[in-house]
Amino acid sequence: MEFDYRHYHIDASPLAEGGRYFARARIFTAAGNGARDEVKWSGDVGQFSSQEDAAECGRNWAIDWCDSQS
Protein backbone atom coordinates (compact mmCIF):
# COMPACT_ATOMS: atom_id res chain seq x y z
CA MET A 1 0.00 0.00 0.00
CA GLU A 2 1.64 3.21 -1.17
CA PHE A 3 0.18 6.69 -0.74
CA ASP A 4 1.07 10.31 -0.13
CA TYR A 5 0.30 11.98 3.20
CA ARG A 6 1.14 15.59 3.95
CA HIS A 7 4.59 16.10 2.41
CA TYR A 8 5.57 12.43 2.72
CA HIS A 9 5.26 9.34 0.53
CA ILE A 10 4.46 6.17 2.50
CA ASP A 11 4.98 2.54 1.58
CA ALA A 12 3.05 0.44 4.12
CA SER A 13 3.36 -2.86 2.25
CA PRO A 14 3.45 -5.77 4.73
CA LEU A 15 5.94 -8.63 4.63
CA ALA A 16 4.36 -12.06 4.04
CA GLU A 17 6.17 -14.92 5.70
CA GLY A 18 5.01 -18.32 6.91
CA GLY A 19 1.32 -17.58 6.47
CA ARG A 20 1.58 -14.43 8.61
CA TYR A 21 1.86 -10.78 7.62
CA PHE A 22 4.18 -8.34 9.33
CA ALA A 23 3.13 -4.69 9.44
CA ARG A 24 5.83 -2.20 8.52
CA ALA A 25 6.21 1.15 6.82
CA ARG A 26 8.83 3.20 5.03
CA ILE A 27 8.41 6.96 4.92
CA PHE A 28 10.00 9.12 2.25
CA THR A 29 10.03 12.80 1.44
CA ALA A 30 7.64 13.45 -1.45
CA ALA A 31 9.51 15.97 -3.58
CA GLY A 32 7.64 17.46 -6.52
CA ASN A 33 10.29 16.32 -9.01
CA GLY A 34 9.73 12.62 -8.20
CA ALA A 35 12.92 12.27 -6.13
CA ARG A 36 12.45 10.61 -2.75
CA ASP A 37 14.67 10.20 0.28
CA GLU A 38 13.81 7.70 3.01
CA VAL A 39 13.35 9.49 6.32
CA LYS A 40 11.95 6.76 8.57
CA TRP A 41 11.71 2.96 8.67
CA SER A 42 9.35 1.38 11.20
CA GLY A 43 10.72 -2.12 11.44
CA ASP A 44 8.01 -4.68 12.20
CA VAL A 45 5.16 -3.07 14.16
CA GLY A 46 2.78 -6.03 14.36
CA GLN A 47 2.00 -9.54 13.15
CA PHE A 48 -1.35 -10.39 11.55
CA SER A 49 -3.16 -13.26 9.87
CA SER A 50 -4.43 -11.02 7.04
CA GLN A 51 -2.56 -8.81 4.62
CA GLU A 52 -5.23 -6.11 4.92
CA ASP A 53 -4.89 -5.88 8.72
CA ALA A 54 -1.11 -5.69 8.48
CA ALA A 55 -1.26 -2.98 5.82
CA GLU A 56 -3.73 -0.97 7.92
CA CYS A 57 -1.48 -1.22 10.98
CA GLY A 58 1.55 -0.03 8.97
CA ARG A 59 -0.54 2.77 7.49
CA ASN A 60 -1.70 3.94 10.92
CA TRP A 61 1.83 3.79 12.33
CA ALA A 62 3.13 5.92 9.44
CA ILE A 63 0.36 8.51 9.72
CA ASP A 64 0.93 8.81 13.48
CA TRP A 65 4.66 9.32 12.87
CA CYS A 66 4.03 11.95 10.19
CA ASP A 67 1.57 13.78 12.45
CA SER A 68 4.13 13.78 15.29
CA GLN A 69 6.60 15.61 13.03
CA SER A 70 4.34 18.63 12.53
N, CA, C and O atoms as a printed pandas DataFrame, in Angstrom:
     atom_number atom_name residue_name chain_id  residue_number  x_coord  y_coord  z_coord
0              1         N          MET        A               1    0.852   -1.172    0.000
1              2        CA          MET        A               1    0.000    0.000    0.000
2              3         C          MET        A               1    0.899    1.235    0.000
3              4         O          MET        A               1    1.606    1.498    0.973
4              5         N          GLU        A               2    0.866    1.975   -1.079
5              6        CA          GLU        A               2    1.636    3.213   -1.172
6              7         C          GLU        A               2    0.683    4.387   -1.330
7              8         O          GLU        A               2   -0.322    4.301   -2.036
8              9         N          PHE        A               3    1.017    5.490   -0.658
9             10        CA          PHE        A               3    0.182    6.686   -0.739
10            11         C          PHE        A               3    0.976    7.889   -0.259
11            12         O          PHE        A               3    2.009    7.751    0.397
12            13         N          ASP        A               4    0.479    9.063   -0.595
13            14        CA          ASP        A               4    1.066   10.313   -0.125
14            15         C          ASP        A               4    0.245   10.837    1.034
15            16         O          ASP        A               4   -0.983   10.755    1.035
16            17         N          TYR        A               5    0.949   11.382    2.032
17            18        CA          TYR        A               5    0.302   11.976    3.197
18            19         C          TYR        A               5    1.125   13.177    3.617
19            20         O          TYR        A               5    2.325   13.069    3.871
20            21         N          ARG        A               6    0.466   14.318    3.686
21            22        CA          ARG        A               6    1.145   15.590    3.949
22            23         C          ARG        A               6    2.271   15.755    2.934
23            24         O          ARG        A               6    2.017   15.675    1.732
24            25         N          HIS        A               7    3.492   15.981    3.373
25            26        CA          HIS        A               7    4.592   16.104    2.406
26            27         C          HIS        A               7    5.476   14.856    2.404
27            28         O          HIS        A               7    6.675   14.931    2.136
28            29         N          TYR        A               8    4.866   13.711    2.707
29            30        CA          TYR        A               8    5.573   12.429    2.719
30            31         C          TYR        A               8    4.949   11.451    1.723
31            32         O          TYR        A               8    3.778   11.567    1.363
32            33         N          HIS        A               9    5.753   10.495    1.292
33            34        CA          HIS        A               9    5.260    9.344    0.530
34            35         C          HIS        A               9    5.461    8.131    1.427
35            36         O          HIS        A               9    6.543    7.947    1.984
36            37         N          ILE        A              10    4.435    7.306    1.572
37            38        CA          ILE        A              10    4.462    6.175    2.496
38            39         C          ILE        A              10    4.288    4.869    1.730
39            40         O          ILE        A              10    3.420    4.743    0.866
40            41         N          ASP        A              11    5.132    3.905    2.068
41            42        CA          ASP        A              11    4.978    2.536    1.577
42            43         C          ASP        A              11    4.706    1.672    2.808
43            44         O          ASP        A              11    5.614    1.389    3.589
44            45         N          ALA        A              12    3.452    1.258    2.972
45            46        CA          ALA        A              12    3.045    0.441    4.121
46            47         C          ALA        A              12    2.741   -0.984    3.668
47            48         O          ALA        A              12    1.786   -1.598    4.142
48            49         N          SER        A              13    3.550   -1.506    2.754
49            50        CA          SER        A              13    3.359   -2.863    2.248
50            51         C          SER        A              13    3.868   -3.869    3.276
51            52         O          SER        A              13    5.032   -3.807    3.672
52            53         N          PRO        A              14    3.015   -4.797    3.716
53            54        CA          PRO        A              14    3.447   -5.769    4.727
54            55         C          PRO        A              14    4.361   -6.840    4.128
55            56         O          PRO        A              14    4.383   -7.055    2.916
56            57         N          LEU        A              15    5.105   -7.495    4.997
57            58        CA          LEU        A              15    5.943   -8.627    4.626
58            59         C          LEU        A              15    5.158   -9.909    4.889
59            60         O          LEU        A              15    4.663  -10.115    5.996
60            61         N          ALA        A              16    5.041  -10.770    3.880
61            62        CA          ALA        A              16    4.363  -12.058    4.036
62            63         C          ALA        A              16    5.421  -13.129    4.293
63            64         O          ALA        A              16    6.378  -13.280    3.533
64            65         N          GLU        A              17    5.221  -13.866    5.387
65            66        CA          GLU        A              17    6.172  -14.920    5.703
66            67         C          GLU        A              17    5.496  -15.982    6.567
67            68         O          GLU        A              17    4.949  -15.672    7.625
68            69         N          GLY        A              18    5.536  -17.213    6.121
69            70        CA          GLY        A              18    5.007  -18.323    6.906
70            71         C          GLY        A              18    3.526  -18.241    7.199
71            72         O          GLY        A              18    3.079  -18.668    8.264
72            73         N          GLY        A              19    2.755  -17.697    6.267
73            74        CA          GLY        A              19    1.319  -17.584    6.474
74            75         C          GLY        A              19    0.903  -16.431    7.378
75            76         O          GLY        A              19   -0.275  -16.298    7.709
76            77         N          ARG        A              20    1.848  -15.608    7.776
77            78        CA          ARG        A              20    1.581  -14.429    8.612
78            79         C          ARG        A              20    2.023  -13.196    7.840
79            80         O          ARG        A              20    2.806  -13.285    6.894
80            81         N          TYR        A              21    1.510  -12.046    8.255
81            82        CA          TYR        A              21    1.856  -10.781    7.621
82            83         C          TYR        A              21    2.387   -9.838    8.691
83            84         O          TYR        A              21    1.781   -9.658    9.747
84            85         N          PHE        A              22    3.536   -9.242    8.389
85            86        CA          PHE        A              22    4.184   -8.343    9.326
86            87         C          PHE        A              22    3.992   -6.899    8.870
87            88         O          PHE        A              22    4.389   -6.522    7.767
88            89         N          ALA        A              23    3.377   -6.101    9.739
89            90        CA          ALA        A              23    3.129   -4.690    9.436
90            91         C          ALA        A              23    4.436   -3.926    9.529
91            92         O          ALA        A              23    5.232   -4.134   10.444
92            93         N          ARG        A              24    4.643   -3.037    8.567
93            94        CA          ARG        A              24    5.830   -2.198    8.521
94            95         C          ARG        A              24    5.560   -1.027    7.604
95            96         O          ARG        A              24    4.613   -1.049    6.818
96            97         N          ALA        A              25    6.383   -0.015    7.701
97            98        CA          ALA        A              25    6.214    1.149    6.821
98            99         C          ALA        A              25    7.553    1.822    6.581
99           100         O          ALA        A              25    8.423    1.848    7.451
100          101         N          ARG        A              26    7.693    2.357    5.397
101          102        CA          ARG        A              26    8.833    3.201    5.032
102          103         C          ARG        A              26    8.261    4.558    4.652
103          104         O          ARG        A              26    7.282    4.650    3.912
104          105         N          ILE        A              27    8.881    5.600    5.164
105          106        CA          ILE        A              27    8.410    6.960    4.920
106          107         C          ILE        A              27    9.502    7.719    4.180
107          108         O          ILE        A              27   10.669    7.713    4.571
108          109         N          PHE        A              28    9.091    8.367    3.108
109          110        CA          PHE        A              28    9.996    9.116    2.249
110          111         C          PHE        A              28    9.523   10.565    2.155
111          112         O          PHE        A              28    8.347   10.861    2.371
112          113         N          THR        A              29   10.450   11.462    1.830
113          114        CA          THR        A              29   10.032   12.799    1.441
114          115         C          THR        A              29    9.348   12.671    0.083
115          116         O          THR        A              29    9.732   11.828   -0.727
116          117         N          ALA        A              30    8.363   13.483   -0.163
117          118        CA          ALA        A              30    7.642   13.446   -1.446
118          119         C          ALA        A              30    7.940   14.725   -2.203
119          120         O          ALA        A              30    7.123   15.646   -2.221
120          121         N          ALA        A              31    9.097   14.784   -2.821
121          122        CA          ALA        A              31    9.505   15.967   -3.580
122          123         C          ALA        A              31    8.706   16.049   -4.876
123          124         O          ALA        A              31    8.353   15.024   -5.460
124          125         N          GLY        A              32    8.427   17.243   -5.313
125          126        CA          GLY        A              32    7.636   17.457   -6.517
126          127         C          GLY        A              32    8.281   16.932   -7.792
127          128         O          GLY        A              32    7.579   16.665   -8.768
128          129         N          ASN        A              33    9.594   16.778   -7.805
129          130        CA          ASN        A              33   10.287   16.319   -9.012
130          131         C          ASN        A              33   10.379   14.793   -9.091
131          132         O          ASN        A              33   11.044   14.267   -9.984
132          133         N          GLY        A              34    9.730   14.081   -8.181
133          134        CA          GLY        A              34    9.729   12.625   -8.195
134          135         C          GLY        A              34   10.852   11.992   -7.384
135          136         O          GLY        A              34   10.835   10.785   -7.141
136          137         N          ALA        A              35   11.838   12.800   -6.960
137          138        CA          ALA        A              35   12.919   12.273   -6.131
138          139         C          ALA        A              35   12.404   12.024   -4.713
139          140         O          ALA        A              35   11.598   12.790   -4.186
140          141         N          ARG        A              36   12.891   10.932   -4.107
141          142        CA          ARG        A              36   12.448   10.609   -2.751
142          143         C          ARG        A              36   13.639   10.173   -1.916
143          144         O          ARG        A              36   14.517    9.448   -2.385
144          145         N          ASP        A              37   13.654   10.624   -0.679
145          146        CA          ASP        A              37   14.667   10.198    0.283
146          147         C          ASP        A              37   13.954    9.554    1.461
147          148         O          ASP        A              37   12.996   10.111    1.998
148          149         N          GLU        A              38   14.427    8.374    1.863
149          150        CA          GLU        A              38   13.812    7.703    3.007
150          151         C          GLU        A              38   14.151    8.476    4.275
151          152         O          GLU        A              38   15.312    8.806    4.517
152          153         N          VAL        A              39   13.130    8.763    5.085
153          154        CA          VAL        A              39   13.349    9.492    6.325
154          155         C          VAL        A              39   13.047    8.660    7.560
155          156         O          VAL        A              39   13.502    8.999    8.653
156          157         N          LYS        A              40   12.287    7.575    7.410
157          158        CA          LYS        A              40   11.954    6.760    8.574
158          159         C          LYS        A              40   11.569    5.354    8.137
159          160         O          LYS        A              40   10.862    5.171    7.147
160          161         N          TRP        A              41   12.044    4.367    8.885
161          162        CA          TRP        A              41   11.707    2.957    8.672
162          163         C          TRP        A              41   11.165    2.439    9.995
163          164         O          TRP        A              41   11.797    2.614   11.037
164          165         N          SER        A              42   10.005    1.804    9.961
165          166        CA          SER        A              42    9.354    1.383   11.197
166          167         C          SER        A              42    9.924    0.116   11.799
167          168         O          SER        A              42    9.858   -0.074   13.014
168          169         N          GLY        A              43   10.486   -0.762   10.965
169          170        CA          GLY        A              43   10.722   -2.120   11.438
170          171         C          GLY        A              43    9.360   -2.805   11.520
171          172         O          GLY        A              43    8.363   -2.236   11.074
172          173         N          ASP        A              44    9.298   -3.991   12.069
173          174        CA          ASP        A              44    8.010   -4.684   12.200
174          175         C          ASP        A              44    7.237   -4.085   13.370
175          176         O          ASP        A              44    7.754   -3.988   14.482
176          177         N          VAL        A              45    5.986   -3.683   13.108
177          178        CA          VAL        A              45    5.162   -3.069   14.155
178          179         C          VAL        A              45    3.953   -3.921   14.518
179          180         O          VAL        A              45    3.089   -3.469   15.268
180          181         N          GLY        A              46    3.875   -5.130   14.007
181          182        CA          GLY        A              46    2.778   -6.031   14.357
182          183         C          GLY        A              46    2.754   -7.226   13.435
183          184         O          GLY        A              46    3.279   -7.186   12.322
184          185         N          GLN        A              47    2.129   -8.304   13.918
185          186        CA          GLN        A              47    1.999   -9.538   13.151
186          187         C          GLN        A              47    0.514   -9.867   13.034
187          188         O          GLN        A              47   -0.220   -9.821   14.021
188          189         N          PHE        A              48    0.077  -10.201   11.811
189          190        CA          PHE        A              48   -1.351  -10.392   11.548
190          191         C          PHE        A              48   -1.583  -11.609   10.672
191          192         O          PHE        A              48   -0.679  -12.071    9.976
192          193         N          SER        A              49   -2.805  -12.121   10.715
193          194        CA          SER        A              49   -3.160  -13.259    9.867
194          195         C          SER        A              49   -3.671  -12.810    8.508
195          196         O          SER        A              49   -3.800  -13.631    7.600
196          197         N          SER        A              50   -3.968  -11.512    8.346
197          198        CA          SER        A              50   -4.426  -11.020    7.042
198          199         C          SER        A              50   -3.539   -9.879    6.552
199          200         O          SER        A              50   -3.046   -9.059    7.327
200          201         N          GLN        A              51   -3.358   -9.863    5.243
201          202        CA          GLN        A              51   -2.562   -8.810    4.616
202          203         C          GLN        A              51   -3.201   -7.448    4.832
203          204         O          GLN        A              51   -2.500   -6.462    5.059
204          205         N          GLU        A              52   -4.517   -7.385    4.765
205          206        CA          GLU        A              52   -5.228   -6.113    4.920
206          207         C          GLU        A              52   -5.020   -5.526    6.314
207          208         O          GLU        A              52   -4.795   -4.324    6.451
208          209         N          ASP        A              53   -5.094   -6.372    7.358
209          210        CA          ASP        A              53   -4.893   -5.883    8.720
210          211         C          ASP        A              53   -3.466   -5.387    8.922
211          212         O          ASP        A              53   -3.242   -4.369    9.576
212          213         N          ALA        A              54   -2.503   -6.112    8.357
213          214        CA          ALA        A              54   -1.107   -5.691    8.483
214          215         C          ALA        A              54   -0.868   -4.370    7.760
215          216         O          ALA        A              54   -0.180   -3.493    8.283
216          217         N          ALA        A              55   -1.425   -4.223    6.574
217          218        CA          ALA        A              55   -1.261   -2.977    5.824
218          219         C          ALA        A              55   -1.894   -1.809    6.573
219          220         O          ALA        A              55   -1.328   -0.716    6.609
220          221         N          GLU        A              56   -3.050   -2.029    7.164
221          222        CA          GLU        A              56   -3.728   -0.966    7.920
222          223         C          GLU        A              56   -2.913   -0.559    9.149
223          224         O          GLU        A              56   -2.828    0.626    9.472
224          225         N          CYS        A              57   -2.322   -1.523    9.822
225          226        CA          CYS        A              57   -1.476   -1.218   10.979
226          227         C          CYS        A              57   -0.263   -0.393   10.552
227          228         O          CYS        A              57    0.062    0.603   11.199
228          229         N          GLY        A              58    0.405   -0.793    9.477
229          230        CA          GLY        A              58    1.547   -0.032    8.972
230          231         C          GLY        A              58    1.144    1.364    8.550
231          232         O          GLY        A              58    1.864    2.331    8.801
232          233         N          ARG        A              59   -0.007    1.469    7.910
233          234        CA          ARG        A              59   -0.539    2.775    7.486
234          235         C          ARG        A              59   -0.764    3.677    8.699
235          236         O          ARG        A              59   -0.349    4.836    8.703
236          237         N          ASN        A              60   -1.418    3.142    9.719
237          238        CA          ASN        A              60   -1.702    3.936   10.924
238          239         C          ASN        A              60   -0.423    4.357   11.631
239          240         O          ASN        A              60   -0.314    5.490   12.100
240          241         N          TRP        A              61    0.550    3.445   11.708
241          242        CA          TRP        A              61    1.828    3.791   12.327
242          243         C          TRP        A              61    2.468    4.960   11.588
243          244         O          TRP        A              61    2.932    5.916   12.208
244          245         N          ALA        A              62    2.489    4.876   10.254
245          246        CA          ALA        A              62    3.126    5.918    9.442
246          247         C          ALA        A              62    2.417    7.263    9.591
247          248         O          ALA        A              62    3.071    8.297    9.729
248          249         N          ILE        A              63    1.107    7.253    9.564
249          250        CA          ILE        A              63    0.360    8.509    9.719
250          251         C          ILE        A              63    0.622    9.116   11.088
251          252         O          ILE        A              63    0.813   10.327   11.199
252          253         N          ASP        A              64    0.634    8.289   12.136
253          254        CA          ASP        A              64    0.932    8.806   13.478
254          255         C          ASP        A              64    2.318    9.426   13.526
255          256         O          ASP        A              64    2.509   10.482   14.129
256          257         N          TRP        A              65    3.303    8.764   12.881
257          258        CA          TRP        A              65    4.663    9.316   12.873
258          259         C          TRP        A              65    4.683   10.644   12.135
259          260         O          TRP        A              65    5.268   11.611   12.622
260          261         N          CYS        A              66    4.060   10.705   10.978
261          262        CA          CYS        A              66    4.026   11.951   10.194
262          263         C          CYS        A              66    3.369   13.071   10.992
263          264         O          CYS        A              66    3.861   14.199   11.003
264          265         N          ASP        A              67    2.272   12.768   11.652
265          266        CA          ASP        A              67    1.574   13.779   12.448
266          267         C          ASP        A              67    2.454   14.271   13.608
267          268         O          ASP        A              67    2.388   15.442   13.983
268          269         N          SER        A              68    3.268   13.385   14.170
269          270        CA          SER        A              68    4.126   13.783   15.293
270          271         C          SER        A              68    5.256   14.705   14.847
271          272         O          SER        A              68    5.879   15.358   15.684
272          273         N          GLN        A              69    5.531   14.770   13.558
273          274        CA          GLN        A              69    6.599   15.612   13.032
274          275         C          GLN        A              69    6.147   17.031   12.752
275          276         O          GLN        A              69    6.973   17.892   12.450
276          277         N          SER        A              70    4.866   17.289   12.846
277          278        CA          SER        A              70    4.335   18.627   12.534
278          279         C          SER        A              70    4.425   19.550   13.727
279          280         O          SER        A              70    4.024   20.711   13.641
